Amino acid sequence: MSVRSAGTPRTELIADTALALLAERGMRGLTHRAVDEAAGLPQGSTSNYARTRLALLEAAVRRQAEREAEVLAPTELWDPASGRDHLAAALALALHRYLTGDDHRQLLVSRYELALEATRRPELRAYYDAAGARFRDPLTALLRAAGSPAPERHTLSLVAWCDGLMFSCVAGSYHATTPTEAELRAGAGELLRGMLPA
C-alpha cells in the first residue's frame, strides 16, 4: 500500500492512509482500526480524529480534493487568452500527469470508491459535491472567459470526457494503455474546437 510521506501531520497521514486503503481494499476495507494499523499509529488515533465512519469518509473526500488540486495545479497555460491550443496543452499535461504519476492512479481508484459511496449516503453526497464544485466552478469560469457560448454545458462535456478517459485508462477496458501527452492534446483540441471560437 502506498501512503504519503510519514512526515506529514497526523491528520494528513490518517486521511492519506484512508485513501490508500480505499484504493487497495475497497470501501469494506476502510475501518478506523485498519487506518491505525496501516499508518503505524496507536490504536484509537483515527477514532480521536474522526469519531464516526462518516467523519472518516468526509476527511478522505477533503484530502482527495487537496491532492487532486496538487495534480491539477494551475500552470501558465491555464489562461483563456492563450487560445484553444494552449488550453488543450494544459489539459493534456494535467491528464498525463494524473495517469502517469506514481500514486495518482491509486488516487483515481479512491475517488471512484468515494463517488460510489456518495450515491448511497446522502449525507456524504452533499460533502462530495461541494468538494467537486472547487474544480467545476473555475473550469466554467475559464470556458466563459475563453468565449464559450454555453460554459455550463461545455463544462459538463469537458469533465465527462476527462472522467471517462481516466476511468477507461485506470479501471476500464484501456487499463493497460496510457495515452501520450500528444495524444491527449489532440483529443482535447478536437473537443475544444467544438466549444470555443478560433
LINGIUR-V695881 format. One record per residue. N is the residue number from 1. BURIAL is I if it has 24 or more other ideal C-beta (glycine too) atoms within 12 Angstrom, else O. D_FIRST is the distance of its C-alpha to the first C-alpha in whole Angstrom. Layout:
# LINGIUR-V695881
n->N burial->BURIAL d_first->D_FIRST
n->N burial->BURIAL d_first->D_FIRST
This chain:
# LINGIUR-V695881
n->1 burial->I d_first->0
n->2 burial->O d_first->4
n->3 burial->I d_first->6
n->4 burial->I d_first->10
n->5 burial->O d_first->12
n->6 burial->O d_first->13
n->7 burial->O d_first->17
n->8 burial->O d_first->17
n->9 burial->O d_first->19
n->10 burial->O d_first->18
n->11 burial->I d_first->18
n->12 burial->I d_first->16
n->13 burial->I d_first->13
n->14 burial->I d_first->14
n->15 burial->I d_first->14
n->16 burial->I d_first->11
n->17 burial->I d_first->9
n->18 burial->I d_first->11
n->19 burial->I d_first->10
n->20 burial->I d_first->6
n->21 burial->I d_first->7
n->22 burial->I d_first->10
n->23 burial->I d_first->9
n->24 burial->I d_first->7
n->25 burial->O d_first->10
n->26 burial->O d_first->12
n->27 burial->I d_first->15
n->28 burial->O d_first->16
n->29 burial->O d_first->12
n->30 burial->I d_first->13
n->31 burial->I d_first->15
n->32 burial->I d_first->16
n->33 burial->O d_first->16
n->34 burial->I d_first->12
n->35 burial->I d_first->12
n->36 burial->I d_first->14
n->37 burial->O d_first->12
n->38 burial->I d_first->8
n->39 burial->I d_first->10
n->40 burial->O d_first->13
n->41 burial->I d_first->15
n->42 burial->O d_first->19
n->43 burial->O d_first->19
n->44 burial->O d_first->21
n->45 burial->O d_first->19
n->46 burial->I d_first->18
n->47 burial->O d_first->21
n->48 burial->O d_first->23
n->49 burial->I d_first->21
n->50 burial->I d_first->21
n->51 burial->O d_first->24
n->52 burial->O d_first->23
n->53 burial->I d_first->21
n->54 burial->I d_first->23
n->55 burial->I d_first->22
n->56 burial->I d_first->19
n->57 burial->I d_first->19
n->58 burial->I d_first->21
n->59 burial->I d_first->19
n->60 burial->I d_first->16
n->61 burial->I d_first->19
n->62 burial->I d_first->20
n->63 burial->I d_first->17
n->64 burial->I d_first->16
n->65 burial->I d_first->20
n->66 burial->I d_first->20
n->67 burial->I d_first->17
n->68 burial->I d_first->19
n->69 burial->O d_first->22
n->70 burial->O d_first->20
n->71 burial->I d_first->20
n->72 burial->I d_first->23
n->73 burial->O d_first->25
n->74 burial->O d_first->29
n->75 burial->O d_first->30
n->76 burial->O d_first->34
n->77 burial->I d_first->34
n->78 burial->I d_first->33
n->79 burial->O d_first->37
n->80 burial->I d_first->39
n->81 burial->O d_first->42
n->82 burial->O d_first->41
n->83 burial->O d_first->41
n->84 burial->I d_first->39
n->85 burial->O d_first->38
n->86 burial->I d_first->37
n->87 burial->I d_first->35
n->88 burial->I d_first->34
n->89 burial->I d_first->32
n->90 burial->I d_first->30
n->91 burial->I d_first->29
n->92 burial->I d_first->28
n->93 burial->I d_first->26
n->94 burial->I d_first->24
n->95 burial->I d_first->23
n->96 burial->I d_first->23
n->97 burial->I d_first->20
n->98 burial->I d_first->18
n->99 burial->I d_first->18
n->100 burial->I d_first->17
n->101 burial->I d_first->15
n->102 burial->O d_first->12
n->103 burial->I d_first->10
n->104 burial->I d_first->13
n->105 burial->I d_first->13
n->106 burial->I d_first->9
n->107 burial->I d_first->12
n->108 burial->I d_first->15
n->109 burial->I d_first->13
n->110 burial->I d_first->12
n->111 burial->I d_first->16
n->112 burial->I d_first->17
n->113 burial->I d_first->16
n->114 burial->I d_first->18
n->115 burial->I d_first->21
n->116 burial->O d_first->21
n->117 burial->I d_first->21
n->118 burial->I d_first->24
n->119 burial->O d_first->26
n->120 burial->O d_first->26
n->121 burial->O d_first->26
n->122 burial->O d_first->29
n->123 burial->O d_first->28
n->124 burial->I d_first->25
n->125 burial->O d_first->27
n->126 burial->O d_first->29
n->127 burial->I d_first->26
n->128 burial->I d_first->24
n->129 burial->O d_first->27
n->130 burial->O d_first->28
n->131 burial->I d_first->25
n->132 burial->I d_first->26
n->133 burial->O d_first->29
n->134 burial->O d_first->28
n->135 burial->I d_first->27
n->136 burial->I d_first->30
n->137 burial->O d_first->33
n->138 burial->O d_first->33
n->139 burial->I d_first->33
n->140 burial->I d_first->36
n->141 burial->O d_first->37
n->142 burial->I d_first->37
n->143 burial->I d_first->38
n->144 burial->O d_first->41
n->145 burial->O d_first->42
n->146 burial->I d_first->41
n->147 burial->O d_first->44
n->148 burial->I d_first->42
n->149 burial->O d_first->45
n->150 burial->O d_first->43
n->151 burial->I d_first->40
n->152 burial->O d_first->38
n->153 burial->O d_first->38
n->154 burial->I d_first->37
n->155 burial->I d_first->34
n->156 burial->O d_first->33
n->157 burial->I d_first->34
n->158 burial->I d_first->32
n->159 burial->I d_first->29
n->160 burial->O d_first->29
n->161 burial->I d_first->29
n->162 burial->I d_first->26
n->163 burial->I d_first->24
n->164 burial->O d_first->25
n->165 burial->I d_first->25
n->166 burial->I d_first->21
n->167 burial->I d_first->21
n->168 burial->O d_first->22
n->169 burial->I d_first->20
n->170 burial->I d_first->17
n->171 burial->I d_first->18
n->172 burial->O d_first->21
n->173 burial->O d_first->24
n->174 burial->O d_first->23
n->175 burial->O d_first->19
n->176 burial->O d_first->20
n->177 burial->O d_first->22
n->178 burial->O d_first->22
n->179 burial->I d_first->25
n->180 burial->O d_first->27
n->181 burial->O d_first->28
n->182 burial->O d_first->31
n->183 burial->O d_first->31
n->184 burial->I d_first->29
n->185 burial->I d_first->32
n->186 burial->O d_first->34
n->187 burial->I d_first->33
n->188 burial->I d_first->33
n->189 burial->I d_first->36
n->190 burial->O d_first->38
n->191 burial->I d_first->36
n->192 burial->I d_first->38
n->193 burial->O d_first->41
n->194 burial->O d_first->41
n->195 burial->I d_first->41
n->196 burial->I d_first->42
n->197 burial->O d_first->46
n->198 burial->O d_first->46
